[in-house]
Amino acid sequence: MDEVTRWWDGVEEWLTSLSFVPQILVSAAIVVPLAIGLSYLMNLLVDGSFRLLDRRESADVDPGEQ
């Protein structure tokens, strides 16, 4: 764990030593793909839970009542 902490400290020190514009560009290059990936995973989770709930409600209804 100490190696990860030292690596992260080095990355943080390197990033803060950059001027403002390169900081924004590097941060955006990392944050934007992470945000897209997280939103995709959340979409899958919500879609799956809605499908599960829809199946439960459909099982309660008689086939001829729809």
N, CA, C and O atoms as a CHARMM CRD file, in Angstrom:
* protein
*
  264
    1    1 MET  N      0.82400  -1.19900   0.00000 PROA 1      0.00000
    2    1 MET  CA     0.00000   0.00000   0.00000 PROA 1      0.00000
    3    1 MET  C      0.86500   1.25900   0.00000 PROA 1      0.00000
    4    1 MET  O      0.47600   2.28700  -0.55400 PROA 1      0.00000
    5    2 ASP  N      2.03000   1.17100   0.62000 PROA 2      0.00000
    6    2 ASP  CA     2.92600   2.33400   0.63300 PROA 2      0.00000
    7    2 ASP  C      3.38700   2.70000  -0.77300 PROA 2      0.00000
    8    2 ASP  O      3.57500   3.87700  -1.08200 PROA 2      0.00000
    9    3 GLU  N      3.56900   1.69400  -1.62400 PROA 3      0.00000
   10    3 GLU  CA     3.99600   1.97600  -2.99600 PROA 3      0.00000
   11    3 GLU  C      2.91800   2.73500  -3.75800 PROA 3      0.00000
   12    3 GLU  O      3.22300   3.65700  -4.51500 PROA 3      0.00000
   13    4 VAL  N      1.67300   2.35500  -3.56600 PROA 4      0.00000
   14    4 VAL  CA     0.56300   3.04900  -4.22500 PROA 4      0.00000
   15    4 VAL  C      0.48000   4.48400  -3.72100 PROA 4      0.00000
   16    4 VAL  O      0.27200   5.41100  -4.50300 PROA 4      0.00000
   17    5 THR  N      0.64200   4.66100  -2.42600 PROA 5      0.00000
   18    5 THR  CA     0.59200   6.00800  -1.84600 PROA 5      0.00000
   19    5 THR  C      1.72400   6.87100  -2.38200 PROA 5      0.00000
   20    5 THR  O      1.51400   8.03700  -2.71600 PROA 5      0.00000
   21    6 ARG  N      2.92300   6.30400  -2.46400 PROA 6      0.00000
   22    6 ARG  CA     4.05500   7.07100  -3.00200 PROA 6      0.00000
   23    6 ARG  C      3.84100   7.40100  -4.47800 PROA 6      0.00000
   24    6 ARG  O      4.16300   8.50200  -4.92600 PROA 6      0.00000
   25    7 TRP  N      3.29400   6.43700  -5.23500 PROA 7      0.00000
   26    7 TRP  CA     3.02400   6.69700  -6.64600 PROA 7      0.00000
   27    7 TRP  C      1.99800   7.81800  -6.79200 PROA 7      0.00000
   28    7 TRP  O      2.17700   8.72500  -7.60500 PROA 7      0.00000
   29    8 TRP  N      0.91800   7.75500  -6.00100 PROA 8      0.00000
   30    8 TRP  CA    -0.12000   8.77400  -6.08200 PROA 8      0.00000
   31    8 TRP  C      0.42600  10.13900  -5.68300 PROA 8      0.00000
   32    8 TRP  O      0.08200  11.14700  -6.30000 PROA 8      0.00000
   33    9 ASP  N      1.27600  10.18100  -4.65900 PROA 9      0.00000
   34    9 ASP  CA     1.88700  11.45000  -4.26200 PROA 9      0.00000
   35    9 ASP  C      2.73600  12.01900  -5.39300 PROA 9      0.00000
   36    9 ASP  O      2.74500  13.23100  -5.60900 PROA 9      0.00000
   37   10 GLY  N      3.44600  11.15900  -6.11600 PROA 10     0.00000
   38   10 GLY  CA     4.24300  11.61800  -7.25200 PROA 10     0.00000
   39   10 GLY  C      3.37800  12.16900  -8.36900 PROA 10     0.00000
   40   10 GLY  O      3.70000  13.19900  -8.96200 PROA 10     0.00000
   41   11 VAL  N      2.27700  11.48300  -8.65600 PROA 11     0.00000
   42   11 VAL  CA     1.35400  11.96300  -9.69100 PROA 11     0.00000
   43   11 VAL  C      0.75300  13.29700  -9.28000 PROA 11     0.00000
   44   11 VAL  O      0.67100  14.22400 -10.08600 PROA 11     0.00000
   45   12 GLU  N      0.33600  13.39300  -8.03200 PROA 12     0.00000
   46   12 GLU  CA    -0.25700  14.63500  -7.53200 PROA 12     0.00000
   47   12 GLU  C      0.74300  15.78400  -7.57700 PROA 12     0.00000
   48   12 GLU  O      0.39400  16.90300  -7.95200 PROA 12     0.00000
   49   13 GLU  N      1.98300  15.50700  -7.19600 PROA 13     0.00000
   50   13 GLU  CA     3.01700  16.53800  -7.23300 PROA 13     0.00000
   51   13 GLU  C      3.29900  16.97500  -8.66700 PROA 13     0.00000
   52   13 GLU  O      3.47200  18.16500  -8.93100 PROA 13     0.00000
   53   14 TRP  N      3.34500  16.01500  -9.59600 PROA 14     0.00000
   54   14 TRP  CA     3.57300  16.35100 -10.99600 PROA 14     0.00000
   55   14 TRP  C      2.42800  17.19800 -11.54200 PROA 14     0.00000
   56   14 TRP  O      2.65700  18.18100 -12.24600 PROA 14     0.00000
   57   15 LEU  N      1.19000  16.81100 -11.21300 PROA 15     0.00000
   58   15 LEU  CA     0.03100  17.53000 -11.73500 PROA 15     0.00000
   59   15 LEU  C     -0.03100  18.95200 -11.19100 PROA 15     0.00000
   60   15 LEU  O     -0.34300  19.88500 -11.93200 PROA 15     0.00000
   61   16 THR  N      0.26000  19.12500  -9.91500 PROA 16     0.00000
   62   16 THR  CA     0.20000  20.47100  -9.33700 PROA 16     0.00000
   63   16 THR  C      1.36400  21.34300  -9.79000 PROA 16     0.00000
   64   16 THR  O      1.29800  22.56600  -9.66800 PROA 16     0.00000
   65   17 SER  N      2.43200  20.73300 -10.31200 PROA 17     0.00000
   66   17 SER  CA     3.54700  21.54400 -10.80800 PROA 17     0.00000
   67   17 SER  C      3.26700  22.10300 -12.20200 PROA 17     0.00000
   68   17 SER  O      3.97600  22.99700 -12.66300 PROA 17     0.00000
   69   18 LEU  N      2.24600  21.58600 -12.87300 PROA 18     0.00000
   70   18 LEU  CA     1.88400  22.09700 -14.19600 PROA 18     0.00000
   71   18 LEU  C      1.15200  23.42800 -14.06000 PROA 18     0.00000
   72   18 LEU  O      0.60400  23.74400 -13.00400 PROA 18     0.00000
   73   19 SER  N      1.15100  24.19500 -15.13600 PROA 19     0.00000
   74   19 SER  CA     0.36400  25.42900 -15.12100 PROA 19     0.00000
   75   19 SER  C     -1.12000  25.08300 -15.27900 PROA 19     0.00000
   76   19 SER  O     -1.47500  23.91700 -15.45100 PROA 19     0.00000
   77   20 PHE  N     -1.97400  26.09600 -15.22100 PROA 20     0.00000
   78   20 PHE  CA    -3.41900  25.87500 -15.14300 PROA 20     0.00000
   79   20 PHE  C     -3.98000  25.12500 -16.34900 PROA 20     0.00000
   80   20 PHE  O     -4.71800  24.15400 -16.17900 PROA 20     0.00000
   81   21 VAL  N     -3.64500  25.55800 -17.55600 PROA 21     0.00000
   82   21 VAL  CA    -4.23000  24.95500 -18.75900 PROA 21     0.00000
   83   21 VAL  C     -3.85000  23.47200 -18.89500 PROA 21     0.00000
   84   21 VAL  O     -4.73300  22.65100 -19.14200 PROA 21     0.00000
   85   22 PRO  N     -2.58000  23.10300 -18.74300 PROA 22     0.00000
   86   22 PRO  CA    -2.28000  21.66400 -18.79000 PROA 22     0.00000
   87   22 PRO  C     -2.94700  20.86600 -17.66800 PROA 22     0.00000
   88   22 PRO  O     -3.30400  19.70500 -17.86800 PROA 22     0.00000
   89   23 GLN  N     -3.11800  21.46500 -16.50400 PROA 23     0.00000
   90   23 GLN  CA    -3.83900  20.77900 -15.42200 PROA 23     0.00000
   91   23 GLN  C     -5.26000  20.45600 -15.85300 PROA 23     0.00000
   92   23 GLN  O     -5.74700  19.34600 -15.63700 PROA 23     0.00000
   93   24 ILE  N     -5.92200  21.42900 -16.46300 PROA 24     0.00000
   94   24 ILE  CA    -7.29800  21.22500 -16.92000 PROA 24     0.00000
   95   24 ILE  C     -7.35200  20.14800 -18.00100 PROA 24     0.00000
   96   24 ILE  O     -8.23100  19.28700 -17.97100 PROA 24     0.00000
   97   25 LEU  N     -6.42600  20.18800 -18.94900 PROA 25     0.00000
   98   25 LEU  CA    -6.42500  19.21300 -20.04000 PROA 25     0.00000
   99   25 LEU  C     -6.17500  17.79200 -19.53100 PROA 25     0.00000
  100   25 LEU  O     -6.85600  16.85400 -19.94500 PROA 25     0.00000
  101   26 VAL  N     -5.20600  17.63500 -18.64200 PROA 26     0.00000
  102   26 VAL  CA    -4.91300  16.30800 -18.08900 PROA 26     0.00000
  103   26 VAL  C     -6.08100  15.82100 -17.24800 PROA 26     0.00000
  104   26 VAL  O     -6.47600  14.65900 -17.34500 PROA 26     0.00000
  105   27 SER  N     -6.63300  16.69800 -16.42600 PROA 27     0.00000
  106   27 SER  CA    -7.76700  16.31100 -15.58200 PROA 27     0.00000
  107   27 SER  C     -8.97300  15.92900 -16.42900 PROA 27     0.00000
  108   27 SER  O     -9.64800  14.94200 -16.13700 PROA 27     0.00000
  109   28 ALA  N     -9.24800  16.70000 -17.47200 PROA 28     0.00000
  110   28 ALA  CA   -10.38800  16.39500 -18.34200 PROA 28     0.00000
  111   28 ALA  C    -10.17000  15.08200 -19.08800 PROA 28     0.00000
  112   28 ALA  O    -11.11600  14.32400 -19.29900 PROA 28     0.00000
  113   29 ALA  N     -8.93400  14.81300 -19.48500 PROA 29     0.00000
  114   29 ALA  CA    -8.64500  13.56400 -20.19200 PROA 29     0.00000
  115   29 ALA  C     -8.86700  12.35200 -19.29800 PROA 29     0.00000
  116   29 ALA  O     -9.10800  11.25400 -19.79900 PROA 29     0.00000
  117   30 ILE  N     -8.79300  12.53100 -18.00500 PROA 30     0.00000
  118   30 ILE  CA    -9.01500  11.42700 -17.06700 PROA 30     0.00000
  119   30 ILE  C    -10.45300  11.41900 -16.56500 PROA 30     0.00000
  120   30 ILE  O    -11.07500  10.35900 -16.49600 PROA 30     0.00000
  121   31 VAL  N    -10.98600  12.57600 -16.21600 PROA 31     0.00000
  122   31 VAL  CA   -12.30700  12.65000 -15.58900 PROA 31     0.00000
  123   31 VAL  C    -13.43100  12.34300 -16.58100 PROA 31     0.00000
  124   31 VAL  O    -14.38300  11.64600 -16.22900 PROA 31     0.00000
  125   32 VAL  N    -13.34100  12.84200 -17.79500 PROA 32     0.00000
  126   32 VAL  CA   -14.42300  12.64700 -18.76700 PROA 32     0.00000
  127   32 VAL  C    -14.64100  11.16100 -19.09500 PROA 32     0.00000
  128   32 VAL  O    -15.78400  10.70600 -19.04800 PROA 32     0.00000
  129   33 PRO  N    -13.59800  10.38700 -19.42500 PROA 33     0.00000
  130   33 PRO  CA   -13.84700   8.95500 -19.65900 PROA 33     0.00000
  131   33 PRO  C    -14.36100   8.22600 -18.41700 PROA 33     0.00000
  132   33 PRO  O    -15.20200   7.33500 -18.53400 PROA 33     0.00000
  133   34 LEU  N    -13.87300   8.58800 -17.23800 PROA 34     0.00000
  134   34 LEU  CA   -14.38200   7.96800 -16.01400 PROA 34     0.00000
  135   34 LEU  C    -15.85800   8.28400 -15.81100 PROA 34     0.00000
  136   34 LEU  O    -16.63200   7.41000 -15.42000 PROA 34     0.00000
  137   35 ALA  N    -16.24600   9.51800 -16.07100 PROA 35     0.00000
  138   35 ALA  CA   -17.65200   9.90300 -15.91600 PROA 35     0.00000
  139   35 ALA  C    -18.53300   9.16700 -16.92800 PROA 35     0.00000
  140   35 ALA  O    -19.63900   8.74100 -16.59300 PROA 35     0.00000
  141   36 ILE  N    -18.05300   9.01800 -18.14600 PROA 36     0.00000
  142   36 ILE  CA   -18.82000   8.29100 -19.16000 PROA 36     0.00000
  143   36 ILE  C    -18.98300   6.82800 -18.75200 PROA 36     0.00000
  144   36 ILE  O    -20.07500   6.27000 -18.85500 PROA 36     0.00000
  145   37 GLY  N    -17.90800   6.21500 -18.29300 PROA 37     0.00000
  146   37 GLY  CA   -17.98300   4.82300 -17.85300 PROA 37     0.00000
  147   37 GLY  C    -18.89800   4.63500 -16.66000 PROA 37     0.00000
  148   37 GLY  O    -19.66500   3.67400 -16.60900 PROA 37     0.00000
  149   38 LEU  N    -18.82600   5.54800 -15.69700 PROA 38     0.00000
  150   38 LEU  CA   -19.68700   5.46100 -14.52000 PROA 38     0.00000
  151   38 LEU  C    -21.15100   5.64800 -14.89800 PROA 38     0.00000
  152   38 LEU  O    -22.01800   4.94900 -14.37300 PROA 38     0.00000
  153   39 SER  N    -21.43500   6.57600 -15.79600 PROA 39     0.00000
  154   39 SER  CA   -22.82400   6.78000 -16.20700 PROA 39     0.00000
  155   39 SER  C    -23.35100   5.56900 -16.97600 PROA 39     0.00000
  156   39 SER  O    -24.52800   5.22900 -16.85700 PROA 39     0.00000
  157   40 TYR  N    -22.50100   4.91800 -17.75700 PROA 40     0.00000
  158   40 TYR  CA   -22.90700   3.70600 -18.47400 PROA 40     0.00000
  159   40 TYR  C    -23.25300   2.59100 -17.48900 PROA 40     0.00000
  160   40 TYR  O    -24.26600   1.91000 -17.64900 PROA 40     0.00000
  161   41 LEU  N    -22.40800   2.40300 -16.46400 PROA 41     0.00000
  162   41 LEU  CA   -22.67900   1.37700 -15.45800 PROA 41     0.00000
  163   41 LEU  C    -23.94200   1.67900 -14.66500 PROA 41     0.00000
  164   41 LEU  O    -24.72200   0.77400 -14.36700 PROA 41     0.00000
  165   42 MET  N    -24.14700   2.94200 -14.32300 PROA 42     0.00000
  166   42 MET  CA   -25.36200   3.31600 -13.59800 PROA 42     0.00000
  167   42 MET  C    -26.59300   3.08300 -14.46800 PROA 42     0.00000
  168   42 MET  O    -27.63200   2.65300 -13.96700 PROA 42     0.00000
  169   43 ASN  N    -26.48600   3.36000 -15.76200 PROA 43     0.00000
  170   43 ASN  CA   -27.59100   3.12500 -16.68300 PROA 43     0.00000
  171   43 ASN  C    -27.94300   1.63900 -16.73100 PROA 43     0.00000
  172   43 ASN  O    -29.12100   1.28000 -16.72100 PROA 43     0.00000
  173   44 LEU  N    -26.93200   0.77900 -16.78300 PROA 44     0.00000
  174   44 LEU  CA   -27.18100  -0.66100 -16.77300 PROA 44     0.00000
  175   44 LEU  C    -27.85800  -1.10000 -15.48100 PROA 44     0.00000
  176   44 LEU  O    -28.77500  -1.92200 -15.50600 PROA 44     0.00000
  177   45 LEU  N    -27.41500  -0.56200 -14.36400 PROA 45     0.00000
  178   45 LEU  CA   -27.98600  -0.92100 -13.06700 PROA 45     0.00000
  179   45 LEU  C    -29.44800  -0.49700 -12.96700 PROA 45     0.00000
  180   45 LEU  O    -30.29500  -1.28100 -12.53700 PROA 45     0.00000
  181   46 VAL  N    -29.74500   0.72600 -13.35800 PROA 46     0.00000
  182   46 VAL  CA   -31.12000   1.22700 -13.29000 PROA 46     0.00000
  183   46 VAL  C    -32.00900   0.47100 -14.27500 PROA 46     0.00000
  184   46 VAL  O    -33.13100   0.09500 -13.93500 PROA 46     0.00000
  185   47 ASP  N    -31.52000   0.25100 -15.47700 PROA 47     0.00000
  186   47 ASP  CA   -32.30200  -0.47900 -16.47700 PROA 47     0.00000
  187   47 ASP  C    -32.59800  -1.90100 -16.00500 PROA 47     0.00000
  188   47 ASP  O    -33.71600  -2.39100 -16.16400 PROA 47     0.00000
  189   48 GLY  N    -31.61000  -2.55300 -15.43300 PROA 48     0.00000
  190   48 GLY  CA   -31.81300  -3.90200 -14.92200 PROA 48     0.00000
  191   48 GLY  C    -32.80300  -3.95200 -13.77700 PROA 48     0.00000
  192   48 GLY  O    -33.61200  -4.87600 -13.69300 PROA 48     0.00000
  193   49 SER  N    -32.74700  -2.96100 -12.88700 PROA 49     0.00000
  194   49 SER  CA   -33.69100  -2.95300 -11.76400 PROA 49     0.00000
  195   49 SER  C    -35.11200  -2.66700 -12.24900 PROA 49     0.00000
  196   49 SER  O    -36.06300  -3.24000 -11.71600 PROA 49     0.00000
  197   50 PHE  N    -35.27900  -1.80200 -13.23800 PROA 50     0.00000
  198   50 PHE  CA   -36.61300  -1.55700 -13.78200 PROA 50     0.00000
  199   50 PHE  C    -37.15900  -2.79600 -14.48500 PROA 50     0.00000
  200   50 PHE  O    -38.34900  -3.09200 -14.38100 PROA 50     0.00000
  201   51 ARG  N    -36.31100  -3.51100 -15.19000 PROA 51     0.00000
  202   51 ARG  CA   -36.76200  -4.74700 -15.84200 PROA 51     0.00000
  203   51 ARG  C    -37.17500  -5.78400 -14.80600 PROA 51     0.00000
  204   51 ARG  O    -38.16200  -6.49600 -14.99500 PROA 51     0.00000
  205   52 LEU  N    -36.42900  -5.87100 -13.71800 PROA 52     0.00000
  206   52 LEU  CA   -36.76600  -6.81300 -12.65400 PROA 52     0.00000
  207   52 LEU  C    -38.10300  -6.44800 -12.02100 PROA 52     0.00000
  208   52 LEU  O    -38.93300  -7.32500 -11.78200 PROA 52     0.00000
  209   53 LEU  N    -38.31900  -5.16900 -11.74700 PROA 53     0.00000
  210   53 LEU  CA   -39.58500  -4.73000 -11.16200 PROA 53     0.00000
  211   53 LEU  C    -40.73700  -4.93600 -12.13400 PROA 53     0.00000
  212   53 LEU  O    -41.84100  -5.28100 -11.71100 PROA 53     0.00000
  213   54 ASP  N    -40.50600  -4.73400 -13.41500 PROA 54     0.00000
  214   54 ASP  CA   -41.55400  -4.92500 -14.41500 PROA 54     0.00000
  215   54 ASP  C    -41.96500  -6.39200 -14.48800 PROA 54     0.00000
  216   54 ASP  O    -43.14600  -6.69000 -14.66700 PROA 54     0.00000
  217   55 ARG  N    -41.02500  -7.29700 -14.35400 PROA 55     0.00000
  218   55 ARG  CA   -41.35000  -8.72700 -14.37000 PROA 55     0.00000
  219   55 ARG  C    -42.19300  -9.10200 -13.16400 PROA 55     0.00000
  220   55 ARG  O    -43.12000  -9.90400 -13.27300 PROA 55     0.00000
  221   56 ARG  N    -41.87200  -8.52400 -12.01400 PROA 56     0.00000
  222   56 ARG  CA   -42.64200  -8.83100 -10.81100 PROA 56     0.00000
  223   56 ARG  C    -44.07900  -8.36000 -10.95000 PROA 56     0.00000
  224   56 ARG  O    -45.00700  -9.07300 -10.56700 PROA 56     0.00000
  225   57 GLU  N    -44.27300  -7.16300 -11.49600 PROA 57     0.00000
  226   57 GLU  CA   -45.63000  -6.63800 -11.65800 PROA 57     0.00000
  227   57 GLU  C    -46.39100  -7.43000 -12.71400 PROA 57     0.00000
  228   57 GLU  O    -47.59500  -7.64300 -12.56900 PROA 57     0.00000
  229   58 SER  N    -45.72300  -7.86700 -13.76300 PROA 58     0.00000
  230   58 SER  CA   -46.38600  -8.63700 -14.81500 PROA 58     0.00000
  231   58 SER  C    -46.83400  -9.99600 -14.30400 PROA 58     0.00000
  232   58 SER  O    -47.83200 -10.53400 -14.78500 PROA 58     0.00000
  233   59 ALA  N    -46.12200 -10.56000 -13.34100 PROA 59     0.00000
  234   59 ALA  CA   -46.48400 -11.86900 -12.79900 PROA 59     0.00000
  235   59 ALA  C    -47.74700 -11.78300 -11.95400 PROA 59     0.00000
  236   59 ALA  O    -48.45200 -12.78100 -11.80500 PROA 59     0.00000
  237   60 ASP  N    -48.04800 -10.61400 -11.39900 PROA 60     0.00000
  238   60 ASP  CA   -49.23300 -10.44300 -10.56500 PROA 60     0.00000
  239   60 ASP  C    -50.51100 -10.31700 -11.38400 PROA 60     0.00000
  240   60 ASP  O    -51.59700 -10.55200 -10.85500 PROA 60     0.00000
  241   61 VAL  N    -50.41100  -9.95500 -12.65400 PROA 61     0.00000
  242   61 VAL  CA   -51.57200  -9.71800 -13.50500 PROA 61     0.00000
  243   61 VAL  C    -51.91100 -11.00100 -14.25900 PROA 61     0.00000
  244   61 VAL  O    -51.02000 -11.69200 -14.75400 PROA 61     0.00000
  245   62 ASP  N    -53.20500 -11.31700 -14.34400 PROA 62     0.00000
  246   62 ASP  CA   -53.63300 -12.46500 -15.14100 PROA 62     0.00000
  247   62 ASP  C    -53.38300 -12.17700 -16.61600 PROA 62     0.00000
  248   62 ASP  O    -53.49300 -11.02500 -17.03700 PROA 62     0.00000
  249   63 PRO  N    -53.05600 -13.17900 -17.40300 PROA 63     0.00000
  250   63 PRO  CA   -52.73500 -12.95300 -18.81700 PROA 63     0.00000
  251   63 PRO  C    -53.85700 -12.29900 -19.60700 PROA 63     0.00000
  252   63 PRO  O    -53.57000 -11.57500 -20.56000 PROA 63     0.00000
  253   64 GLY  N    -55.11100 -12.51500 -19.26100 PROA 64     0.00000
  254   64 GLY  CA   -56.21500 -11.94300 -20.02100 PROA 64     0.00000
  255   64 GLY  C    -56.62200 -10.55500 -19.57100 PROA 64     0.00000
  256   64 GLY  O    -57.47300  -9.94500 -20.21900 PROA 64     0.00000
  257   65 GLU  N    -56.05800 -10.01900 -18.49000 PROA 65     0.00000
  258   65 GLU  CA   -56.48700  -8.72600 -17.94600 PROA 65     0.00000
  259   65 GLU  C    -55.79400  -7.53000 -18.57000 PROA 65     0.00000
  260   65 GLU  O    -56.24500  -6.40400 -18.36500 PROA 65     0.00000
  261   66 GLN  N    -54.74600  -7.71500 -19.30400 PROA 66     0.00000
  262   66 GLN  CA   -54.00600  -6.57300 -19.83400 PROA 66     0.00000
  263   66 GLN  C    -54.85000  -5.87800 -20.83500 PROA 66     0.00000
  264   66 GLN  O    -54.42400  -4.87900 -21.41400 PROA 66     0.00000
